[in-house]
């Protein structure tokens, strides 16, 4: 499937906001390029994934009352990729006290692994300060050489903004 046309259409729809300045951002070590509406900050930390410590790299920024973030990690045991994605999704939702999942569907594009836990979802939760937040996120995996890389891209907003989330997710390559 040609991802250029849907990506361009999503960017045109989201481009209506002058606060969003979409740009292509190669993510070092991720074998992934993302399109973000702002210049991202970068960080890394060690987390447990599928029972083993991994280095999780993150890139994120804020624009137009939304927070955009992309995280990725190499998983040493490719056989644990689906379990790791499921645990990662559950951890994000638990941290946000997201008891209400509004929608969930499979998520894949060319080059991603066809795993049951590769999903796109929209959920309602709470920020650390107790205010409501809408989570629009995807989780997916790719084989990169001898390793499997896991990815999570997300938009946090006060209310659902599918145009902005569509632009972020369509710009993953």
C-alpha positions as CSV (number, residue, x, y, z in Angstrom):
1,X,0.0,0.0,0.0
2,X,1.3,3.5,-0.8
3,X,1.5,5.3,2.5
4,X,2.3,8.7,0.8
5,X,-1.2,9.7,-0.1
6,X,-2.9,9.0,3.3
7,X,0.1,10.6,5.0
8,X,-0.2,13.7,2.9
9,X,-4.0,13.9,3.4
10,X,-3.6,13.6,7.2
11,X,-1.0,16.3,7.2
12,X,-3.2,18.6,5.1
13,X,-6.1,18.1,7.5
14,X,-3.9,18.7,10.6
15,X,-2.1,21.5,9.0
16,X,-5.1,23.8,9.5
17,X,-3.6,24.7,12.8
18,X,-0.8,27.3,12.5
19,X,0.7,26.0,15.8
20,X,1.7,22.7,14.2
21,X,4.9,22.9,12.2
22,X,5.2,19.3,10.9
23,X,8.7,18.1,10.2
24,X,10.5,14.7,9.4
25,X,12.5,13.6,12.4
26,X,14.9,10.6,12.1
27,X,15.0,8.8,15.4
28,X,18.6,7.8,16.1
29,X,19.0,4.0,16.6
30,X,15.3,3.4,16.0
31,X,15.3,2.5,12.3
32,X,12.3,4.8,12.2
33,X,11.5,8.3,10.9
34,X,8.6,10.2,12.4
35,X,6.8,13.3,11.4
36,X,6.3,15.6,14.4
37,X,4.7,19.0,14.7
38,X,7.4,20.4,16.9
39,X,11.1,20.0,17.7
40,X,11.4,17.1,20.0
41,X,13.4,16.7,23.2
42,X,15.2,13.3,23.6
43,X,15.8,11.1,26.7
44,X,16.7,7.5,27.5
45,X,16.1,5.4,30.6
46,X,16.3,1.7,31.5
47,X,13.0,0.0,32.0
48,X,11.8,-3.6,32.3
49,X,10.2,-5.1,29.3
50,X,9.2,-8.7,28.9
51,X,11.1,-9.5,32.1
52,X,14.4,-8.0,31.0
53,X,16.0,-4.5,31.3
54,X,16.1,-2.6,28.1
55,X,17.1,0.9,27.1
56,X,14.0,2.9,26.2
57,X,14.7,5.9,24.0
58,X,12.0,8.7,23.9
59,X,11.5,11.8,21.7
60,X,8.7,14.2,22.6
61,X,7.4,17.7,22.3
62,X,4.4,19.9,23.0
63,X,2.4,22.0,20.4
64,X,-1.1,23.3,20.1
65,X,-2.2,22.0,23.6
66,X,-1.0,18.5,22.7
67,X,1.9,16.3,23.8
68,X,3.5,14.1,21.2
69,X,5.8,11.3,22.1
70,X,7.5,8.3,20.4
71,X,9.4,5.7,22.3
72,X,11.4,2.7,21.1
73,X,13.5,-0.1,22.5
74,X,15.4,-3.2,21.2
75,X,14.1,-6.4,22.7
76,X,16.8,-9.1,23.2
77,X,14.3,-12.0,22.8
78,X,12.2,-11.6,19.6
79,X,9.9,-14.4,20.8
80,X,8.6,-12.0,23.6
81,X,7.7,-9.1,21.3
82,X,3.9,-9.6,21.4
83,X,4.0,-10.0,25.2
84,X,6.2,-7.0,25.6
85,X,3.8,-4.8,23.5
86,X,0.8,-6.0,25.6
87,X,2.6,-5.2,28.8
88,X,3.8,-1.8,27.6
89,X,0.2,-0.9,26.5
90,X,-1.2,-2.0,29.9
91,X,1.5,-0.1,31.8
92,X,0.7,3.2,29.9
93,X,-3.0,2.8,30.5
94,X,-2.5,1.9,34.2
95,X,-0.2,4.9,34.7
96,X,-2.9,7.2,33.3
97,X,-5.7,5.4,35.2
98,X,-7.3,4.9,31.7
99,X,-10.3,2.8,32.7
100,X,-12.2,3.7,29.5
101,X,-10.9,2.5,26.2
102,X,-13.0,4.2,23.6
103,X,-11.7,2.3,20.6
104,X,-9.0,-0.3,19.8
105,X,-8.1,-1.7,16.4
106,X,-5.1,-3.5,14.8
107,X,-2.3,-1.3,13.7
108,X,0.2,-2.2,11.0
109,X,2.0,-0.7,8.0
110,X,4.7,-2.0,5.6
111,X,7.6,-3.5,7.5
112,X,5.9,-4.0,10.8
113,X,5.4,-7.4,12.4
114,X,1.8,-8.8,12.3
115,X,1.4,-9.2,16.1
116,X,-1.9,-9.3,18.0
117,X,-0.7,-6.6,20.4
118,X,0.1,-4.2,17.5
119,X,-2.8,-1.8,18.1
120,X,-4.1,1.7,17.8
121,X,-6.3,2.9,20.6
122,X,-8.1,5.9,22.1
123,X,-8.7,6.0,25.8
124,X,-9.7,8.4,28.5
125,X,-7.5,8.8,31.6
126,X,-6.0,11.2,34.1
127,X,-2.8,13.1,34.2
128,X,-0.6,13.1,37.3
129,X,-2.4,16.3,38.5
130,X,-5.8,14.6,38.2
131,X,-7.0,16.4,35.1
132,X,-8.6,14.4,32.3
133,X,-6.5,13.4,29.3
134,X,-7.3,11.6,26.0
135,X,-4.7,9.1,25.0
136,X,-4.4,8.3,21.3
137,X,-1.6,5.8,20.8
138,X,-0.1,3.0,18.7
139,X,2.2,0.1,19.6
140,X,4.0,-1.9,17.0
141,X,7.2,-3.9,16.3
142,X,9.7,-4.3,13.5
143,X,12.5,-6.8,12.8
144,X,15.7,-4.8,12.3
145,X,18.6,-7.1,11.5
146,X,18.8,-9.7,14.2
147,X,16.7,-7.8,16.8
148,X,13.1,-6.8,17.2
149,X,12.5,-3.1,17.9
150,X,9.3,-2.1,19.8
151,X,7.7,1.2,19.3
152,X,5.0,3.4,20.9
153,X,3.7,6.7,19.5
154,X,1.2,8.7,21.3
155,X,-0.7,12.0,21.5
156,X,-2.0,13.3,24.8
157,X,-4.8,15.9,24.5
158,X,-7.7,17.3,26.6
159,X,-10.2,15.9,24.1
160,X,-9.9,13.5,21.2
161,X,-8.1,15.0,18.2
162,X,-8.2,12.4,15.5
163,X,-6.8,14.7,12.8
164,X,-3.6,15.3,14.8
165,X,-3.2,11.6,15.8
166,X,-3.8,10.6,12.2
167,X,-1.1,12.9,11.1
168,X,1.4,11.6,13.6
169,X,0.7,7.9,13.0
170,X,0.6,8.3,9.2
171,X,4.1,10.0,9.4
172,X,5.7,6.9,10.9
173,X,8.1,5.2,8.5
